């Protein structure tokens, strides 16, 4: 019997649209009303200090609220919404849940809220020497409903249901998943689901995101909900709608091979909307110079004397979040004169090149990987995980590279302001009335 995927055009009444998706996919069939159920949105990050554009980045509260309401209607009472986003020095999950309106769901339906980063993690043996630390709150659940965003990812091409489960790991295990060789990202994170009780996946496609997964990418209205009890089938449909053949998405290939599954959509039953009616290629990657000296935009501006090596899959989430601020700060330091022959390295595999006068090691992995490297004449070692951007600015200033933090603040305002006045782009989607 073929697995079913439901694709529904989200109407103004998102709750009714979600009901339709659940009916078509028989989405609640794998759940019992007495189950302890974990609802796992995608809250990759949030910001209380600077403007933050959640469009296509964070699961909409509108979809989460609709799901909770429907579950309550069907008699489900033991519901928890949980996430382990990017960990700061102090877990901010409670404040983020408040900002997203989840506290209203708590008061209205008795939903529990779980910030995984503030709780315990337990080691889980995946075999083959792979041990991942999973949030205890997740392991205590009977079932999970996974509610990611329909978006692209500059390291994984697409970030859908299987990718969203990385939020169940602690920091060390997230870093472990950004390894090399057999531990490369596309081989590690597809295995997380093997020990989790995922019963239903719902892709929130009210918005989608080009060059994701962060707000630096460009969001579009998509107005789709995709649901399936089969996590691979759901991701295959989502990838196809984003314009990607699953055979070109390494983590989907790896998952299918491990579980003896087909990557051919003809082997799955698609109900509701046709994929062909909504398929549109959404680019996942940023343009870089052919000689790997920085973003294409740097070359267009005439920036020289600086080589920022392009990120790879070994760059973990913490440094990824600081990567764009780093680029903006470097750009702000360009005043028409060449940089003083600087190279910037990140991740677990980039090594210092020859003939650079200054090497910036951005993050502890780059520092470890280039310890005592013979090509380094002078190094700025930013050991943080992730690096501290204030220290980054201060250390570069000592070398005559004057970054302007105000330019980064201006850029953050721009990321949100560019959606103002666009029809359908309203922050009300990340609130619960």
N, C-alpha and C positions, 0 to 999 in steps of 0.2 A: 504494500500500500504506500502510495506517495505521500511524503510530508507536504503539509499545506502552508502556504504563505498568503496572508491577506494584505492587499494594498488598497487603502481607502483614501479618497480625496477628502482632506479635512475641511469641513464646512465651518461656518461661523460658530456653530454649536459643536465644539470639540468633543464634549462628553458623548454626544450622540454618535459622532464619527468614530470614536473609540469603541463604543458599544458595537457598532457595525463590524469593526475590525476583529473584535473578540468573537463575535458570532461566526464570522466567515472562517476564522482560524480555529474555532472551537478552543479558544485560548484558555478558558478556565477549567477545562476538562481534567487537567492534571493536578488540580488543587482540591483539597478538602477544607471545609469550613473550620475545622479544628486545627489546621496547620498554623505553625508559626512562620510567617511570610516576611521575607526581607525584600523591600523594593529598593533597587540600586540605580539611582539616576547617574548622570555624568556631571559632576561639579569639579571640573579639572582645576579651577582656581576661582578666586574672587578677590576684589580689592576694595578696601574701605577708605583708602587715602587718595586715590586718583580715579578718574572716570574709567569705567569698565563696560565694554560692549559685549553682552552675553549672546548676541545673535549668532546662532549656529555653533556656539561654543558650549553652553550649559543647557541641560535638559530644561524645557520650559516648565514652570510651576503649573501652568494651565493643564498640561498633559498629566502631571503627577496628581494634581487635584482631581481630575476626571477619573483617573484610575482608582484612587482611594475611594471616591464616591461610589463607583460601580462595585468595587469589592465589598464595601459596607452594605450596599443594597442586596448583595448575594449572601450576606450573613457572615462574611469574614471579619473577625474581630481582633485577631492577634497580628497586627501589622506594624512593621518597623520600616522607616526610611533611613538608609545608612549610606555613607560615603566616606572615603579616605582620600581627600584631595591632596594637593601639594602641601607638604607639611612645613609650617613655619616654626620658629623657635617656640611659639606657644600655639597649640591647636586652636583654630578659630571656627570649628564646625558649628558650635552653638550660635555664634553671631551670624554665620552664613545662613543657617537654617531659618533664623529669624528674618533676615533680609529677603529670603525667598518665599516667605509666608508659610513655611511648614509648621510654625507654631500654631497657626490658625487651624491646620489640619489636626494637630495634636489636641487642641481644645474641642474641636467639633466631632472628631471620630475616635479619639483616644489613641491615635497613632503614636508610637514611640519613635524617638529620634536617636540615631547612633552616629557619633563621630568616631570612625574607626581609629583615627590617630590618637584619640584620647583614651582608648581602651587597650586591651591586651591582644597580643598576636600569638598564635600557636604554630609550632613547626609542623608541616605536613609533608610526608615523604611521597614524592611523585615517581620514585624509581629512577634508575640510571644515575644515581647520585644527586638527583635534583630535589632539594628541600626548600620549600617556600613557606614563609611566615604569613599565615592567613588570619584576618581579624576574627577573634573568638566569637563576636556577635554574629558573624556570618555562619560559622561552623555550628552554632547552636540552633540555626533555623532548619525547618523542615523543607521549605521551598524558597526559591528566589525568583523575583520578577525583575528582569534586567531592562532598564529604560535608558538606552544611550541616545546620542544625537546622530543624525544622518550627516556625516561630514568626512572630509578628507583629512589626511595626516601626512606631514612632510617627511616622516620616516617610514610609515607603514602603508602609505598610499590611501587607505581608508581606515577610519576609526568607527567601528560599529559595535555590535554586541560582544563579540569575543574579546575585542580590545578593551572594552569598558570594564571588564572584570579585573584589570590590573589595579584598579582602585581598592581592591580588597587586600592588597599586600602592604606590609610595612615598608619603610624607606629602604632598608637593606635589600629586601627581596625585589623591589622595583629596580634598584640599581643592578642587581644580579641579572635581571631580564634584559639589560642593555649590555650584553657581553659580546664576545667575539667567537668565531668558529661555530662549534656546536651550541654555544650559548648565545648566538646572535638573536636579536629581538624577535625576528619572525619565527624562530624555532622555540623560543621559551614561553612567551606570553600566551600562545594558543593552547598551552597545556594547563593553564590555571583552571579552566572550566572543568577539567576532569575530576576534580575533587569538590565541586560546588553543585548544590541542588537546583540548578537553573531549570525552571519549569516553563518559563514563558519569556520571550524577548519582544519588546515593543520599540521600534525605531521611531524616535520623535523627529519627524521630518517637516515640522512647521517651518523651520529654517534649515538651510544647509550652508556649508562653509567651504570656500575655496582656499587652498594653501593653509589648511588648519594644522593643528587643532586650536591655536590660540587666537585671540581677537585681532591679531595683526592680519589674519586672512580676511577675505571679503565674503560677506554673508549674502544669501539670496533667499527670498521666500520660495518655499517648495510646496507647502501645504499638503503633506502626505503623512499618513500613519501606516507603518508596516508591522505586522504582528505574526508570530509563529511560535509554536511549541518546540520547533526544531531550530536551534541557534545557528547552525550552519546555513540552513535554507534561508533564514531571515537575512543573514549577512550576504549571501549570494545575490539575493534580490536587491538589497541596498547597494551593493557594489555595482550591479548592473545599471541601476538608476543613476548612479554617479558617473557612469560611462566606462566602467572598468570590467574587463573580462577577468573572472576569478582566477584563471590560469596565470595571470600576470600579477597577482597579489600573493606574495610569498607566504604570508601567515595562513591564508585560506588554503593554499596548496598543501602546506605542512599539516594543517588540521585534517584535511580530507584524507591524506595519505595515512596518517596515524589511525584513523577510524574507519578506513575502507569505504569512504563516501565518494559520491559523484560530485563533480563541479559543474555538470551540465544542467542548466535550468530546465531542460525538457524532462528531467527525472523528478521534478517537483511540480506540485499543483499550485498554480497561481490563481487566486480568486480576487474578484473586485476589479481594480484598475489594471490595465495592461502595462507591463514594463516599457514596452516600445513607445507608449504615449508620453512617458515621463523621463525616458533616458536622455541625459544631457551631460556631456563630459565636463567635469569640474576638476580643474587642474589641482594637483596636490603639492607641487614643488616650486621652490623659488629659483629664479634664474641666477646663475653664478658665472663668473668669467671662465673662459676656456683654460686659462693658466692657473685657476684656483686661487685667485688673489682677493676675492671678495664678491659681494652681490653685484649684479650687472649695473645697478644704480650707482654704485661707487665709481665704476669706470666711466659712466656717462657724465658724472660730475667732474671727472678729471683727477680723482684721488689717486695718488701714487705714493710710493715709498711705504706701502702698507700691504700686507698679505694676511687676510683672514681666511683660514682654511675652512672649506665648507663642512658643516656638521655632518655626522654620519649616524648610524643606528646605535652606536655605543654612547652617544650623548644622552644621559638620562634626564628625567623630567625636570629635576631641580635646575640644572644648568640650562635646559631648553628654555625655561621661563625667563631666565636672565640673558639669554642669547640676543634677543631682539633689543632689549635696553642697551646691551653692549654695543650693538651695531649703531644705534641711534646716537649714543654718546661719542663713538668714534667719528661718526659723520659730523657731529657738531664741532669737533676739534679741527676740521679741515677749513683753513682760511686762505686757500689758494696756493699754499706752499706744500711741497712733498712732506710726508711723514718721515721721521728719522730712521728709515729702514727697519720697520717693525713687523714681526710675524706674530700671529695670534693662533694658539693651538687649543683644542678642546677634545673632550672624550677620552676613550681608552686606547686609541691606536695611532693618533697623529704624532709624528716625530719631528723634531726640530730640523729645519733645512739649513743648508750652508749659506754663508754670506749675509746673515742678518745681524745687525748690531744689537737689537733688543728682541727678546722672545717673551711674549706674555703667555703664561701657562694658566689658562682659565678653568679653575676647578681642580679638586684634589686628584682626579683621575689623570688629567694632563700633567700635573705636578709629579705624580708617582711615575708615570710612563716616561718622563723626560729627565728623571733624576740623574744628574751628572752626565747628561748627554754631551758628547764632545763638540757638537756643532754650536752649542750655546755660548755666546760671548758674555751676555748679561741677561739675567732673567728677572721678570716680575712674577713671583709665585703667589697665586691667589688660591690658597688651600681650601677655601670654603666649599661647602656642599649644600646649596650653591654658593658661588663667590659673593662677597659683599660688594655692591656696586659703588658704595661710598669709598671703600678702600681702592677699588679699581680706578676711580677718578683721581684719588689722591696720589696713587703710585705713578700713574701716567703723567700727572702734572710735574712730578719730580724730574721727568725726562723731557719736559718741554711740550708735552701733548696736553693741551688745555681743553678738557671736555666741559660742556655746558649742560648741567642738569636741567636747566629751564627749557632747553630744547626737547628733552625727553618728556617733560611735563606737557609741553605744547603738542607733541606727537600723540600723547595719550588722549588729550582732548579731541584731537583730530579723528582718532579711531572711532570715537562715539559720535562726534558731530557730523560725520559724513553720512549717517543714517537719518539725521533729522530732516523731517519733511518728506521722507520716502514713505509711500503708502504701505501700511502693514508692519512697519518697524516701530513697535511700541514696547516700552519696558514693562507694561502691564502684564505681559506674558510671564514675567518672573515675579509674580505676586499672586496671592490667594485672597480673594475678597471674602 
